[in-house]
Amino acid sequence: MTQTDDTSVAITLRVNGRDRHARVEARTSLADCLRETLLLTGTHVGCEQGVCGACTVLVDDVPVRACITLAAAVNGSEIVTVEGLAGPRVDALRKAFSAEHGLQCGFCTPGMLVAATDLLKRKPRLSPDQIRHEMSGNLCRCTGYVGIVKAIASAAEQLAESPDQRRGE
């Protein structure tokens, strides 16, 4: 990170596998940097207080709330947004979210997919109650969570049956 004047900094982020350079005000949130500077609008901003989870992204493989994370604080980090999710976990989740009616308006979906992808990586076998607990930091105003929980459980089941998942891929 290079200080350029009293209010802006030059940062480099590896976003979705690609090095991105930006100059942002020191107080710019990661969410605003992604959306307004890098034009990656899949990360949604809801509460702007880190409560709703709509802005969840992976920073160095850890889910974070992009709305309360300063872009300058993650300079040099690997960022994965919903646009950059790839692989069998997210493929299974996308299919299951559609089949199980795990989305309605879609506003929470990017954060849900990022959080659920991380969850299935960390804990591939969960009960519905455990899924509800693990996903409790991501809010949805439309679905009542039934479809979301079913979708995550369905994706977990599908992945458990997959030879790639058994090998740890």
MARNU-648765 format. One line per field, with one value per residue: residue number from 1; x, y, z of N, C-alpha, C in turn. Coordinates in Angstrom, 3 decimals. Last residue first. Layout:
// MARNU-648765
k (NUM,...);
nx (X,...);
ny (Y,...);
nz (Z,...);
cax (X,...);
cay (Y,...);
caz (Z,...);
cx (X,...);
cy (Y,...);
cz (Z,...);
// end
This chain:
// MARNU-648765
k (169,168,167,166,165,164,163,162,161,160,159,158,157,156,155,154,153,152,151,150,149,148,147,146,145,144,143,142,141,140,139,138,137,136,135,134,133,132,131,130,129,128,127,126,125,124,123,122,121,120,119,118,117,116,115,114,113,112,111,110,109,108,107,106,105,104,103,102,101,100,99,98,97,96,95,94,93,92,91,90,89,88,87,86,85,84,83,82,81,80,79,78,77,76,75,74,73,72,71,70,69,68,67,66,65,64,63,62,61,60,59,58,57,56,55,54,53,52,51,50,49,48,47,46,45,44,43,42,41,40,39,38,37,36,35,34,33,32,31,30,29,28,27,26,25,24,23,22,21,20,19,18,17,16,15,14,13,12,11,10,9,8,7,6,5,4,3,2,1);
nx (-11.570,-11.549,-12.500,-15.186,-15.643,-15.399,-17.595,-20.471,-21.976,-21.512,-22.811,-25.488,-25.503,-24.988,-27.255,-29.206,-28.466,-28.852,-31.640,-32.761,-32.033,-33.502,-36.146,-36.363,-36.035,-37.833,-37.407,-37.012,-34.887,-32.110,-28.738,-26.247,-25.670,-26.607,-25.412,-25.037,-27.748,-28.717,-27.002,-27.858,-30.457,-29.901,-26.510,-23.778,-20.808,-18.669,-17.337,-15.736,-17.209,-19.669,-18.956,-18.220,-20.731,-22.212,-21.048,-21.616,-24.443,-25.147,-24.220,-25.959,-28.673,-30.002,-31.516,-33.445,-36.096,-35.561,-34.157,-34.530,-35.962,-34.633,-33.514,-31.809,-30.110,-29.016,-27.402,-25.687,-24.501,-23.060,-21.281,-19.925,-18.616,-17.130,-16.319,-16.137,-16.613,-16.484,-18.841,-18.698,-15.128,-12.212,-8.982,-5.960,-4.193,-3.035,-5.078,-6.944,-7.076,-8.140,-10.834,-12.092,-15.107,-17.774,-18.581,-17.673,-17.192,-15.639,-14.410,-11.204,-9.384,-8.579,-11.802,-14.852,-17.745,-20.932,-22.978,-25.093,-24.967,-26.065,-24.066,-22.334,-23.434,-24.787,-26.995,-26.132,-24.645,-23.380,-21.361,-21.628,-20.245,-17.364,-15.909,-13.874,-15.247,-17.744,-17.452,-14.972,-15.168,-17.414,-16.377,-14.251,-14.651,-12.402,-10.626,-8.697,-9.895,-7.876,-6.777,-5.824,-5.373,-5.571,-4.941,-7.304,-8.810,-10.661,-8.217,-5.773,-5.035,-3.294,-3.729,-2.946,-5.090,-6.031,-5.731,-3.300,-1.623,-0.574,0.933,0.605,0.853);
ny (-32.807,-35.058,-37.415,-36.972,-35.167,-36.806,-38.570,-37.551,-37.686,-35.251,-33.560,-34.122,-33.214,-30.507,-29.791,-30.236,-28.344,-26.034,-26.260,-26.203,-23.585,-22.213,-22.898,-21.723,-18.927,-17.075,-15.500,-12.660,-11.674,-13.110,-12.825,-14.595,-15.725,-18.322,-20.521,-22.160,-22.666,-23.996,-26.230,-27.430,-28.136,-29.989,-31.183,-31.678,-32.207,-30.475,-27.857,-26.357,-26.391,-25.516,-22.854,-21.699,-21.838,-20.215,-17.680,-17.392,-17.602,-15.403,-13.266,-13.613,-13.535,-11.346,-10.686,-12.383,-12.727,-15.734,-18.935,-21.597,-23.661,-25.932,-25.381,-23.162,-24.245,-26.400,-25.019,-23.704,-25.913,-27.170,-25.070,-24.804,-27.352,-27.605,-24.273,-20.851,-17.412,-14.879,-13.612,-13.416,-13.071,-13.386,-12.077,-12.081,-9.010,-6.564,-4.970,-4.854,-2.240,-0.883,-1.521,-2.425,-3.926,-3.685,-4.842,-7.432,-9.644,-12.744,-16.053,-16.773,-16.787,-14.139,-13.462,-13.799,-11.874,-10.606,-8.778,-9.759,-9.775,-8.062,-6.734,-4.742,-2.376,-2.139,-3.639,-4.222,-4.660,-7.518,-8.417,-7.993,-5.970,-4.788,-2.446,-1.397,0.790,-0.145,-2.823,-2.919,-0.606,-1.216,-3.461,-2.362,1.179,3.815,5.403,6.185,6.067,4.280,2.960,-0.367,-3.319,-6.798,-9.964,-12.562,-14.286,-12.633,-10.340,-9.289,-5.837,-3.063,0.485,3.679,5.951,9.244,11.365,12.717,10.734,8.165,5.353,2.141,-1.167);
nz (-3.464,-1.863,-2.751,-2.437,-4.501,-6.744,-6.512,-4.668,-2.436,-1.307,-3.100,-2.445,0.209,-0.176,-1.652,0.333,2.247,0.736,0.241,2.794,3.489,1.511,2.034,4.633,4.857,4.161,1.857,2.314,3.692,5.131,6.319,7.732,10.125,10.067,9.033,11.254,11.998,9.720,9.783,12.151,11.378,9.278,9.786,7.527,6.096,5.496,6.529,4.744,2.371,3.161,3.893,1.440,0.239,1.963,1.493,-1.267,-1.242,0.378,-1.157,-3.440,-2.218,-1.315,-3.617,-4.670,-4.195,-3.787,-3.323,-3.078,-4.354,-5.018,-7.532,-6.942,-5.054,-6.560,-8.413,-6.634,-5.284,-7.324,-7.903,-5.515,-5.534,-7.957,-9.233,-8.225,-7.785,-8.855,-8.247,-5.500,-5.006,-3.320,-3.039,-1.467,-0.648,-0.993,1.359,3.276,4.047,1.910,2.195,5.349,5.969,5.941,3.562,3.470,5.862,4.890,4.951,3.708,1.622,1.412,1.735,0.131,1.109,1.765,1.662,3.088,5.868,7.833,9.351,8.575,7.891,5.529,4.730,1.802,-1.179,-2.977,-5.496,-8.214,-9.482,-10.052,-10.550,-9.110,-7.924,-7.034,-6.008,-4.617,-3.028,-1.499,-0.103,1.306,1.771,2.162,3.542,1.710,-1.600,-4.016,-6.888,-7.792,-9.617,-9.528,-10.806,-10.579,-9.060,-7.797,-7.282,-5.470,-5.244,-4.280,-3.931,-2.881,-1.186,-0.039,1.804,1.715,-0.738,-1.000,0.324,-0.873,0.000);
cax (-11.481,-11.195,-11.053,-14.555,-15.736,-14.465,-16.231,-19.567,-22.084,-21.074,-21.350,-24.992,-25.788,-24.073,-25.922,-29.241,-28.473,-27.514,-30.677,-32.929,-31.525,-32.051,-35.529,-36.641,-34.880,-38.100,-37.638,-38.052,-36.201,-32.970,-30.170,-26.712,-25.126,-27.398,-25.812,-23.862,-26.810,-29.355,-26.959,-26.480,-30.250,-30.588,-27.957,-24.450,-21.977,-19.479,-18.183,-15.313,-15.784,-19.552,-19.493,-17.235,-19.585,-22.529,-21.012,-20.233,-23.625,-25.526,-23.634,-24.495,-28.100,-29.099,-30.585,-32.056,-35.698,-36.752,-34.008,-33.724,-36.552,-35.280,-34.447,-32.887,-30.851,-29.917,-28.455,-26.504,-25.319,-24.125,-22.164,-20.832,-19.449,-18.288,-16.042,-16.116,-16.822,-15.301,-18.496,-19.638,-16.505,-13.119,-10.406,-6.727,-4.948,-2.200,-4.099,-6.744,-6.673,-6.711,-10.091,-11.481,-13.681,-17.085,-19.051,-16.961,-18.204,-15.653,-15.533,-12.004,-10.163,-7.597,-10.517,-13.732,-16.748,-19.913,-21.693,-25.243,-24.234,-26.955,-25.073,-21.814,-22.983,-23.561,-27.070,-27.441,-24.506,-24.428,-21.344,-22.267,-21.462,-17.855,-17.140,-13.556,-13.942,-17.631,-18.603,-15.354,-14.060,-17.458,-17.585,-13.969,-14.893,-13.270,-11.831,-8.316,-9.757,-9.117,-6.500,-6.801,-4.756,-6.278,-4.401,-6.685,-7.678,-11.128,-9.667,-5.952,-5.794,-3.315,-3.787,-2.890,-4.013,-6.107,-6.971,-3.934,-1.923,-0.376,0.186,1.378,0.000);
cay (-31.748,-33.773,-37.224,-37.972,-34.715,-35.694,-39.083,-37.294,-38.810,-36.442,-33.556,-34.365,-34.618,-31.311,-29.678,-30.985,-29.772,-26.334,-26.178,-27.395,-24.719,-22.046,-23.279,-23.142,-19.820,-17.788,-16.943,-13.192,-11.146,-13.120,-12.593,-14.126,-14.394,-17.310,-19.488,-21.696,-21.996,-22.756,-25.307,-26.935,-27.203,-28.721,-31.325,-30.919,-32.963,-31.026,-28.841,-26.595,-26.730,-26.892,-23.795,-21.845,-22.505,-21.643,-18.273,-17.326,-18.553,-16.767,-13.527,-13.638,-14.735,-12.002,-9.726,-12.564,-11.466,-15.063,-17.516,-20.946,-22.327,-25.905,-26.505,-23.064,-23.028,-26.674,-25.917,-22.939,-24.938,-27.904,-25.606,-23.726,-26.895,-28.460,-25.609,-21.889,-18.758,-15.725,-13.783,-14.382,-12.586,-14.115,-11.835,-12.810,-10.232,-7.741,-4.797,-6.156,-3.223,-0.715,-2.046,-1.391,-4.190,-3.141,-3.486,-6.439,-8.665,-11.462,-15.149,-16.609,-18.009,-15.168,-12.770,-14.513,-12.305,-11.596,-8.384,-9.644,-10.794,-8.833,-7.558,-6.086,-2.490,-1.354,-2.869,-4.093,-3.908,-6.558,-8.238,-9.158,-5.610,-6.138,-2.726,-2.552,0.977,1.150,-2.411,-3.957,-0.770,-0.085,-3.575,-3.351,-0.214,3.068,4.958,5.278,6.809,4.516,4.064,0.713,-2.170,-5.543,-8.819,-11.543,-14.824,-13.706,-10.532,-10.372,-6.990,-4.172,-0.888,2.759,4.972,8.108,10.589,12.516,12.026,9.134,6.556,3.363,0.000);
caz (-4.468,-1.268,-2.876,-1.565,-3.111,-6.567,-6.337,-5.790,-3.362,-0.571,-3.050,-3.804,-0.103,0.639,-2.266,-0.930,2.599,1.252,-0.856,1.953,4.276,1.614,0.765,4.405,5.022,5.396,1.736,1.435,4.055,3.956,6.453,6.426,9.868,10.770,8.067,10.505,12.897,10.185,8.644,12.059,12.490,9.003,9.925,8.572,6.571,4.404,7.217,6.130,2.345,2.664,4.877,2.515,-0.393,1.867,2.832,-0.780,-2.008,0.764,0.155,-3.549,-2.837,-0.373,-3.039,-5.080,-4.829,-4.301,-3.609,-2.060,-4.168,-3.698,-7.381,-7.921,-4.722,-5.439,-8.880,-7.591,-4.568,-6.631,-8.952,-5.923,-4.415,-7.698,-8.747,-9.255,-7.252,-8.970,-9.668,-6.069,-4.946,-4.206,-2.830,-2.482,-0.359,-1.203,0.288,2.644,5.062,2.191,1.050,4.519,5.791,7.120,3.869,2.672,5.460,5.596,4.686,4.919,1.877,1.764,1.752,0.742,0.121,2.122,1.086,1.633,5.134,6.955,10.016,8.783,9.276,5.684,5.971,2.418,0.056,-2.658,-4.049,-7.620,-8.762,-9.772,-11.300,-9.954,-8.565,-7.708,-6.806,-5.581,-3.968,-2.420,-0.926,0.260,2.147,1.247,4.255,2.800,-0.354,-3.283,-5.971,-7.634,-8.970,-9.804,-10.086,-11.435,-9.805,-8.682,-7.242,-6.446,-4.774,-5.232,-3.439,-4.010,-1.165,-0.959,1.786,3.015,-0.139,-2.065,0.685,-0.979,0.000);
cx (-12.637,-11.077,-10.606,-13.035,-15.045,-14.459,-15.218,-18.178,-21.104,-21.092,-20.811,-23.466,-25.254,-24.249,-24.908,-27.876,-28.452,-27.419,-29.274,-31.891,-31.633,-31.441,-34.013,-35.959,-35.130,-37.075,-38.080,-38.401,-37.325,-34.342,-30.872,-28.234,-25.516,-26.877,-26.551,-24.198,-25.641,-28.403,-27.566,-26.337,-28.843,-30.419,-28.605,-25.936,-22.593,-20.718,-19.132,-16.043,-15.312,-18.100,-19.314,-17.694,-18.490,-21.396,-21.259,-20.134,-22.173,-24.645,-23.937,-23.811,-26.581,-28.284,-29.568,-31.057,-34.253,-36.320,-35.340,-33.459,-35.860,-35.910,-35.250,-33.945,-32.021,-30.716,-29.487,-27.685,-26.218,-25.054,-23.344,-21.749,-20.444,-19.182,-17.303,-15.854,-16.858,-15.458,-17.337,-19.331,-17.410,-14.519,-11.181,-8.203,-5.595,-2.925,-3.213,-5.822,-6.413,-6.204,-8.587,-10.680,-13.114,-15.586,-18.336,-17.387,-17.477,-16.803,-15.445,-13.166,-10.985,-8.302,-9.511,-12.481,-15.691,-19.050,-20.579,-23.904,-24.343,-26.251,-25.783,-22.795,-22.460,-23.052,-25.908,-27.410,-25.908,-24.155,-22.349,-22.316,-22.207,-19.082,-17.593,-14.748,-13.640,-16.317,-18.320,-16.430,-14.425,-16.336,-17.652,-15.175,-14.526,-13.416,-12.780,-9.525,-9.478,-8.845,-7.840,-6.242,-5.798,-5.616,-5.117,-6.177,-6.940,-10.025,-10.068,-7.423,-5.782,-4.037,-3.726,-2.852,-4.091,-4.870,-6.987,-5.120,-2.646,-0.691,0.475,0.498,0.896);
cy (-30.807,-32.642,-35.885,-37.867,-35.702,-35.220,-37.974,-37.873,-38.711,-37.672,-34.790,-34.448,-34.989,-32.797,-30.524,-30.960,-30.638,-27.815,-26.551,-27.415,-26.007,-23.227,-23.187,-23.616,-21.292,-18.880,-17.637,-14.656,-11.824,-12.647,-12.602,-14.040,-13.822,-15.887,-18.326,-20.542,-21.380,-21.967,-23.966,-25.946,-26.618,-27.696,-29.990,-31.256,-32.241,-31.795,-29.471,-27.753,-27.124,-27.333,-25.237,-22.882,-22.730,-22.428,-19.783,-18.018,-18.560,-17.786,-14.925,-13.946,-14.700,-13.122,-10.395,-11.634,-11.529,-13.773,-16.975,-19.488,-21.568,-24.550,-26.426,-24.147,-22.846,-25.436,-26.148,-23.778,-24.160,-26.932,-26.339,-24.182,-25.835,-27.982,-26.354,-23.232,-19.760,-17.119,-14.754,-14.629,-13.661,-13.584,-12.704,-12.648,-10.826,-9.060,-6.040,-6.054,-4.597,-1.754,-1.966,-2.036,-3.098,-3.440,-2.868,-5.013,-7.530,-10.616,-13.888,-15.672,-17.965,-16.414,-13.775,-13.658,-13.114,-11.959,-9.403,-9.378,-10.708,-9.917,-8.501,-7.056,-3.886,-1.339,-1.898,-3.138,-3.685,-5.887,-7.153,-9.088,-6.805,-5.982,-4.176,-3.038,-0.153,1.344,-1.170,-3.450,-1.790,-0.161,-2.444,-3.492,-1.125,1.626,4.117,4.711,5.800,5.416,4.401,1.784,-1.065,-4.446,-7.554,-10.384,-13.826,-14.190,-11.564,-10.773,-8.044,-5.331,-1.870,1.349,4.134,7.224,9.409,11.560,11.746,10.561,7.610,4.547,1.226);
cz (-4.359,-2.256,-2.303,-1.627,-2.175,-5.125,-6.123,-5.529,-4.523,-1.459,-2.335,-3.815,-1.485,0.329,-1.499,-1.623,1.342,1.619,-0.392,0.827,3.465,2.366,0.804,3.129,4.727,5.653,3.005,1.659,3.290,4.396,5.104,6.466,8.516,10.577,8.745,9.559,12.117,11.087,9.060,10.901,12.475,10.126,9.543,8.612,7.763,4.845,6.205,6.789,3.748,2.525,4.411,3.532,0.644,1.210,2.778,0.576,-1.534,0.049,0.646,-2.219,-2.983,-1.022,-2.118,-4.425,-5.306,-4.966,-4.084,-2.347,-3.035,-3.380,-6.083,-7.688,-5.685,-5.040,-7.775,-8.080,-5.520,-5.899,-8.329,-7.050,-4.865,-6.558,-8.375,-8.595,-8.397,-8.388,-9.863,-7.549,-5.537,-3.948,-3.817,-2.130,-1.608,-1.002,0.202,1.427,4.459,3.184,1.311,3.389,4.897,7.096,5.059,2.998,4.749,5.059,5.541,4.595,3.163,2.300,2.275,0.618,0.870,0.920,1.341,0.943,3.626,6.141,9.052,9.388,9.586,7.131,6.165,3.589,0.605,-1.316,-3.715,-6.106,-8.174,-8.880,-11.217,-10.763,-9.542,-8.458,-7.649,-6.534,-5.046,-3.448,-1.947,-0.658,0.973,1.705,3.385,3.531,0.750,-2.092,-5.323,-6.725,-8.909,-8.984,-10.523,-10.580,-10.671,-9.624,-8.290,-6.337,-5.859,-4.562,-4.601,-3.437,-2.438,-0.867,0.832,2.963,1.168,-1.635,-0.367,-0.631,0.000);
// end
